[in-house]
Amino acid sequence: MNALIVDDDMNQLNGIVSIVKKSFKGTVCLTASTYDEAVELLTGDTAIDIILLDIELNSSNNLTGVDLGSYIRTLPQFENTPILFLTGYAAEAAHAIHATNCFDFLVKPFKPAELTASIQKLIDKKIISEKPIPFRNLAGVHFRVLPSEIIYMSCTNHNTQVYTLSGTFTAHISLAAIMRKLPDYFIRCHKSYVVNKYFIANYDKTTKYVAVKTPNKPTSIPIGQAYYKSFVSQLKD
């Protein structure tokens, strides 16, 4: 899940990011503290699944969070993206909801559990959902796989072997191309391997191998020397 969080109070912004990342593992948090920064992210290449938006957003051009919400609704790709408004004044929420067709709001100060529950409600209602990744196998057949179903992948000569909970297939695509489509809980541990961190059982610092939980028995995957520090760092996030 990719979340855009917009708040001009850096302490609150960082606090919200911390709550979201802790409660929803693998979430990528994009942050903005101004109207213009948010617009730049909204018009970029990164997909956004939910927007957490401060109503009292201060900006040099006097545009508020409600103005930003209204702008968001003019973008076809965000016509139905859930907006969760954050406000210090409950009275403002009614106007914001009407103006932007937002899905919910929270009154500041709120507890971490309240923010988590509001986001979880959107997930439970399938307003936010996991996006499948398109693949084409060697026979030319196109199909889609949910990222959470992928355990790990290995690549040879631009063909990638994809190991999932339901089986294995070979796709005509490079690891570099796949990495651009994957959530951030996938880690490149070797020039030929990418692993879903939630299937990692453990790793050996001496032999530089990672044990991956597969349906039948654990599989050992090498950790390349050039990838080791990055692998350990991402595993701790």
C-alpha positions as CSV (number, residue, x, y, z in Angstrom):
1,M,0.0,0.0,0.0
2,N,1.2,3.5,-0.9
3,A,0.1,6.3,1.4
4,L,0.4,10.1,0.7
5,I,0.5,12.0,4.0
6,V,0.2,15.8,3.9
7,D,0.6,17.9,7.1
8,D,2.5,21.2,7.6
9,D,3.4,20.3,11.2
10,M,6.6,18.2,10.8
11,N,6.2,16.6,14.3
12,Q,2.7,15.4,13.5
13,L,3.7,14.4,10.0
14,N,6.5,12.2,11.3
15,G,4.2,10.8,14.0
16,I,1.6,9.8,11.5
17,V,4.3,8.1,9.3
18,S,5.5,6.1,12.3
19,I,2.0,4.9,13.1
20,V,1.2,3.9,9.6
21,K,4.4,2.0,9.0
22,K,4.2,0.2,12.3
23,S,0.5,-0.8,11.9
24,F,0.6,-1.7,8.1
25,K,3.9,-3.5,7.3
26,G,5.2,-2.8,3.9
27,T,3.4,0.5,3.4
28,V,5.3,3.1,1.5
29,C,4.7,6.6,2.9
30,L,5.1,9.6,0.6
31,T,5.1,12.9,2.6
32,A,4.5,16.5,1.8
33,S,4.3,19.6,4.1
34,T,2.9,22.0,1.5
35,Y,0.3,22.2,-1.2
36,D,2.9,22.3,-4.0
37,E,4.9,19.4,-2.6
38,A,1.7,17.3,-2.6
39,V,0.8,18.3,-6.1
40,E,4.3,17.2,-7.3
41,L,3.8,13.8,-5.7
42,L,0.3,13.4,-7.0
43,T,1.4,14.1,-10.6
44,G,4.4,11.8,-10.4
45,D,4.8,8.2,-11.4
46,T,4.1,6.5,-8.0
47,A,0.7,5.0,-7.5
48,I,-1.1,6.2,-4.3
49,D,-3.7,4.1,-2.5
50,I,-4.8,6.4,0.3
51,I,-4.3,10.1,1.1
52,L,-4.2,11.4,4.7
53,L,-4.7,15.1,4.5
54,D,-4.6,17.9,7.1
55,I,-7.5,20.3,6.5
56,E,-5.7,23.3,8.1
57,L,-2.8,23.1,5.6
58,N,-0.9,26.4,5.5
59,S,0.5,27.5,2.2
60,S,1.9,30.7,0.7
61,N,-1.0,30.9,-1.8
62,N,-3.6,30.5,1.0
63,L,-4.8,27.1,-0.4
64,T,-6.0,24.8,2.3
65,G,-6.3,21.0,2.6
66,V,-9.9,21.2,1.3
67,D,-8.6,23.0,-1.8
68,L,-6.0,20.3,-2.2
69,G,-8.7,17.6,-1.8
70,S,-10.8,19.3,-4.5
71,Y,-7.8,19.4,-6.8
72,I,-7.2,15.7,-6.2
73,R,-10.7,14.9,-7.3
74,T,-10.0,16.6,-10.7
75,L,-7.3,14.0,-11.4
76,P,-8.9,10.9,-13.1
77,Q,-6.5,8.5,-11.4
78,F,-7.6,9.8,-8.0
79,E,-11.3,10.2,-8.6
80,N,-12.1,7.4,-6.1
81,T,-8.9,7.2,-4.0
82,P,-9.9,7.4,-0.3
83,I,-9.1,10.7,1.4
84,L,-8.9,10.6,5.2
85,F,-9.0,14.2,6.5
86,L,-7.2,15.2,9.7
87,T,-8.5,18.3,11.5
88,G,-8.4,20.1,14.8
89,Y,-12.0,21.3,14.4
90,A,-14.8,18.8,13.9
91,A,-17.0,21.6,12.4
92,E,-14.7,21.8,9.4
93,A,-15.1,18.1,8.5
94,A,-18.7,18.5,7.2
95,H,-17.6,21.1,4.6
96,A,-14.5,19.0,3.7
97,I,-16.6,15.8,3.2
98,H,-19.1,17.6,1.0
99,A,-16.5,19.4,-1.1
100,T,-14.2,16.5,-1.8
101,N,-16.2,13.3,-1.2
102,C,-13.7,12.1,1.3
103,F,-14.2,8.8,3.1
104,D,-13.6,9.7,6.7
105,F,-12.1,12.2,9.1
106,L,-10.2,12.2,12.4
107,V,-10.2,15.0,14.9
108,K,-6.8,15.9,16.3
109,P,-5.4,15.0,18.7
110,F,-6.2,11.3,17.9
111,K,-4.8,8.1,19.4
112,P,-2.6,5.8,17.2
113,A,-5.3,3.1,17.5
114,E,-7.9,5.5,16.1
115,L,-5.8,6.3,13.0
116,T,-5.1,2.6,12.5
117,A,-8.8,1.7,12.8
118,S,-9.8,4.3,10.3
119,I,-7.3,3.0,7.7
120,Q,-8.2,-0.7,8.5
121,K,-11.9,0.1,7.9
122,L,-11.0,1.2,4.4
123,I,-9.1,-1.9,3.8
124,D,-11.9,-4.1,5.2
125,K,-14.3,-2.5,2.9
126,K,-11.9,-3.2,0.0
127,I,-11.7,0.5,-0.7
128,I,-8.0,0.0,-0.5
129,S,-6.8,-3.3,-2.0
130,E,-3.6,-5.0,-2.9
131,K,-2.8,-4.5,-6.6
132,P,-1.8,-7.6,-8.6
133,I,1.3,-7.6,-10.7
134,P,1.1,-8.5,-14.4
135,F,3.3,-11.2,-15.7
136,R,3.8,-13.0,-19.1
137,N,5.1,-16.5,-19.0
138,L,7.3,-18.1,-21.7
139,A,4.3,-19.4,-23.6
140,G,3.1,-15.8,-24.0
141,V,0.2,-16.1,-21.5
142,H,-0.6,-13.0,-19.5
143,F,-1.8,-13.3,-15.9
144,R,-1.6,-11.4,-12.6
145,V,-0.2,-12.4,-9.1
146,L,-0.7,-10.6,-5.8
147,P,2.6,-9.4,-4.3
148,S,1.9,-11.0,-0.9
149,E,1.7,-14.4,-2.7
150,I,5.2,-14.2,-4.0
151,I,7.9,-15.8,-1.8
152,Y,11.0,-15.1,-3.8
153,M,12.3,-14.8,-7.4
154,S,15.5,-15.8,-9.2
155,C,16.7,-14.5,-12.6
156,T,18.7,-16.1,-15.4
157,N,19.2,-14.5,-18.8
158,H,16.3,-12.0,-18.5
159,N,13.9,-14.8,-17.5
160,T,12.7,-14.8,-13.9
161,Q,11.6,-17.8,-12.0
162,V,8.8,-16.7,-9.6
163,Y,8.1,-18.8,-6.5
164,T,4.6,-18.3,-5.0
165,L,2.5,-19.9,-2.4
166,S,0.5,-21.8,-5.1
167,G,3.4,-22.8,-7.4
168,T,6.2,-21.7,-9.6
169,F,6.3,-20.2,-13.1
170,T,8.9,-18.5,-15.4
171,A,8.2,-15.0,-16.7
172,H,9.9,-13.2,-19.5
173,I,11.0,-10.2,-17.5
174,S,14.2,-9.0,-15.7
175,L,14.5,-8.6,-12.0
176,A,15.1,-4.9,-12.4
177,A,11.8,-4.5,-14.3
178,I,9.9,-6.5,-11.6
179,M,11.5,-4.5,-8.8
180,R,9.9,-1.3,-10.2
181,K,6.4,-2.9,-9.7
182,L,6.9,-4.5,-6.2
183,P,6.1,-3.1,-2.8
184,D,9.0,-2.1,-0.6
185,Y,8.8,-5.3,1.5
186,F,10.7,-7.1,-1.3
187,I,14.5,-7.0,-0.9
188,R,17.2,-7.5,-3.6
189,C,19.6,-9.7,-1.8
190,H,21.7,-10.8,-4.8
191,K,22.1,-9.8,-8.4
192,S,20.0,-12.8,-9.2
193,Y,17.5,-12.9,-6.3
194,V,14.7,-10.9,-4.8
195,V,12.9,-12.1,-1.6
196,N,9.7,-11.2,0.2
197,K,11.0,-10.1,3.7
198,Y,7.9,-11.7,5.3
199,F,8.9,-15.1,4.2
200,I,12.5,-14.8,5.6
201,A,13.1,-17.3,8.5
202,N,16.6,-16.1,9.3
203,Y,20.0,-15.3,7.8
204,D,23.5,-16.4,8.5
205,K,26.0,-13.6,8.9
206,T,28.9,-16.0,8.3
207,T,27.9,-17.9,5.3
208,K,25.8,-15.0,3.9
209,Y,22.8,-17.1,3.1
210,V,19.2,-16.3,3.9
211,A,16.6,-19.1,4.8
212,V,13.3,-18.5,3.1
213,K,10.1,-20.2,4.3
214,T,8.6,-22.1,1.3
215,P,5.6,-24.5,1.4
216,N,7.6,-27.7,1.5
217,K,10.9,-26.9,3.3
218,P,13.1,-23.8,3.9
219,T,15.1,-22.7,0.9
220,S,18.6,-21.2,1.1
221,I,19.3,-18.1,-1.0
222,P,22.7,-16.4,-1.3
223,I,23.3,-12.8,-0.2
224,G,25.6,-11.0,-2.5
225,Q,28.5,-9.1,-0.9
226,A,27.4,-5.9,-2.7
227,Y,23.9,-6.3,-1.4
228,Y,24.6,-7.3,2.2
229,K,24.4,-4.0,4.0
230,S,21.3,-2.9,2.1
231,F,19.7,-6.3,2.8
232,V,20.3,-6.1,6.6
233,S,19.1,-2.4,6.7
234,Q,15.9,-3.2,4.8
235,L,15.2,-6.3,6.9
236,K,15.2,-4.1,10.1
237,D,12.8,-1.5,8.7
